[in-house]
Amino acid sequence: MQTDDGRVEYLCTVDKRKMEHAFGMAGLALHDVAEKLCQSLAGHWAQGRKPETWKPPFNNAKLASLDEFSGRTTQEAMEMFLNRTSTLHTLLGHYQIEQQQRSAGIVEKVRSAVKRDVNAKHLAHRFNKHLTVTGEGNPLRVDFLGQRYACYFLQITRSERGLEANTERAFGKLFELEAVRRLVKKPKKSLGLLEDERPEVFELLMVGNRQDPIQRRAIYQIEALADRKAVIARTEQTAEDAAERVSHQERRAA
């Protein structure tokens, strides 16, 4: 924006910290692109050129709108304009890092890999199974519930800042997995288990790389939380490897 005294200032709508937490490396890349666009336009405008003649440094980028607006301070005016015009800014404004919900992304990746395997695609319907623990409470969702094998999936973080949240999610998954183990051991009729759903092996199946220093730290922390007897924490490098693990365990039950 250009103030009445001719100064050109800008505020990038993409918050670096929130983007990293929400989307990982892809979020950081998007932030860098947005920051470069802002710098380029501000530099062009500060040289006395019209904003309409600005040529963006990235293909397909363009000015969304040019408008006049006012505020008590420059910061207030810019934030007001961004809130009014940017859907992404509004989304990120409501994104709370400490209230992250469990992401189903890794579950769907493993499920898709299972469906691509002609010998295992029949297992796809065993993902995201719901068990009725109580009549009034929300059902317990199990990432995978098979004949012999039950597991929850966890994508290991690649971010230093995400270590604590990653470990907290792992703790919650291990707790749920232990609850599933106890429920399956003495199942009630109302639980919703099929006749062949009596798993004996329970795992937190993590997807990550032990060679990466950040991921290795997270893996070691999570493995230390696991029981190792009743509930196992296991690491696979890719979603495809995790899918193979699921298929292998279920083939043993056939």
Buried (B, 14 or more C-beta within 10 A) or exposed (E): BBEEEEEBBBBBBBBBEBBBBBEBEEBBEBBEBBBBBBEBBBEBBBEEEEEEEBEBEEEEBEEEEEEEEEEEEEEEBBBBBBEEBBEBBBEBBEBEEEEBEBEBEBBBBBBBBBBEBEEBEEBEEBBBBEBBBEEEEEEBBBBBBBBBBBBBBBBBBBBEEBBEBBBEBBBEBBEBBBBBBEBBEEEEEEBBBEEEBBBBBBBBBBBBBEEEEBBBBBBEBBBEBBEEEEBBBBBBEBBBBBBBBBBEBBEEBE
